[in-house]
Amino acid sequence: MSTTTRTTTDSPTTTALHDPPAPVRARLAAAWASFMFFYIYVDYLHLYKPGAVDDILAGVVFEFDISQTFVVTSLALVGIPSLMILLSTALPARATRTLNLVVAALYVPVSAFNVVGEWWIYFYGLGALVEVILLAYILRSAWTWPRTAS
């Protein structure tokens, strides 16, 4: 007589998704890309503010005269975080960590400046808040970069 043992399960089996942590470099590059999208869109959507285009046509942005110096400074302010996307993945770990800590720390007051003197406080406040949260994430990720035993 042959006896067959049968195993049955009353509950369905589920499998968890494999979710390894993203490398620090990838997290930093993604955070800088997110920062750039938000940074650029705040500048772009600013054009919808009443009087903004008139001011630009009159040669003024905020309190600044539009000049080559203003445009080069603006380009640098956008270009540096844009380069951070690449540099976060291309530089050696120590340089990447240091550069992310320095640049993100310098951009916190730049983001906060956008709120100063504005009467569209919800728009600029939200923009600065999201930018500062992303910069805080960058600072935290770079600061807590895992170390290996030497």
ABEGO torsion letter per residue (X at the ends): XBBBBBBBBABBBBBBBBBBBBBAAAAAAAAAAAAAAAAAAAAAAAAABBGAAAAAAAGBBEABBBBAAAAAAAAAAAAAAAAAAAAAAABBAAAAAAAAAAAAAAAAAAAAAAABGBABAAAAAAAAAAAAAAAAAAAAAAAABBBBBX
